Amino acid sequence: GAVLALAVASDDSRVYSGGADGDVRVWSVSFVEGALGAFTAFCHFTVPAAHVGRSVRCVTVTRSAGGADRGTMFTGGEDGTVRAWRAGDGSELCALRGHDDWVSSVVVDGDERVACTGSHDGSVVVWRVGKMIRKDRTVARVAGAFARALAGDGT
């Protein structure tokens, strides 16, 4: 199926992809030096039907702590959930629910304490990463009105 989401590990050794087939794939990549220079890649593992057979719309991964730990991978799908996985082996850590429609974006802050997810329902949910609990939900129209007020258009 079509690839809908990509993330690159902080050490550039892996690429995480999600797509229309509902699977998440983790690719090991390396650059081969030479006259032409080329990348080699092989699928390290696949998480089949990561979002209950629905498309995976977004993926991100936190930094690795080193060794076997490859960080945490977050995916968002058309099933309306955000899922957290061990990035090293694809085992599921938890499913986060808080959106009424498919999840279209997921980002983790630089300190890896907060994840923000956006949904097709117009909401943004803020999660505490360490505890994987919902912190806040903001409806897009409220956030948009706040942004317009900051811009000084008087609304």
C-alpha positions, 0 to 999 in steps of 0.5 A: 500500500501507499506509504503515508508516514515516515520518521527517521531515528535520531542516529539515522540508522532506522526509518519507520514507515506507516501506510495504507495497508495498516502496517508499520515497517522498521527499516535498517538503512546505511549509506554505502560509499563508492563511486555512485554512493547508494543507500541499502535498506532491509526491513528489520521487522513489521508490525502488522495491522498496527491500527486494527487494519486501518491506515497508519497516518503518522509516525514519530520516534523518540531518541534511543537511550543506547544499547537495545533501547531504540526509543519509543515509536508513536503511530496514529491511525484511522482508528482514532488511536495513538499507539506507543511501541518499543522502537527496537522490537515493535512490541506495543506499550499502550493505546492512547484514546482521546480523538473522535476521528483519525489521528493525522499528526503526532510529535514529541517535544525535545525533552520527550516529556510531552507528545501532541497529537492532532486529529481529523476531528479538529482537536489537539491532545497533549499527552504526558509521555512518561505516564502516557496519560492525556493532559489536555484537549484543545479544539481547533476553533479555540486554538485558531481564535487564540492564534488570531487574537495574538495576531491582532485581528481583533477576534 
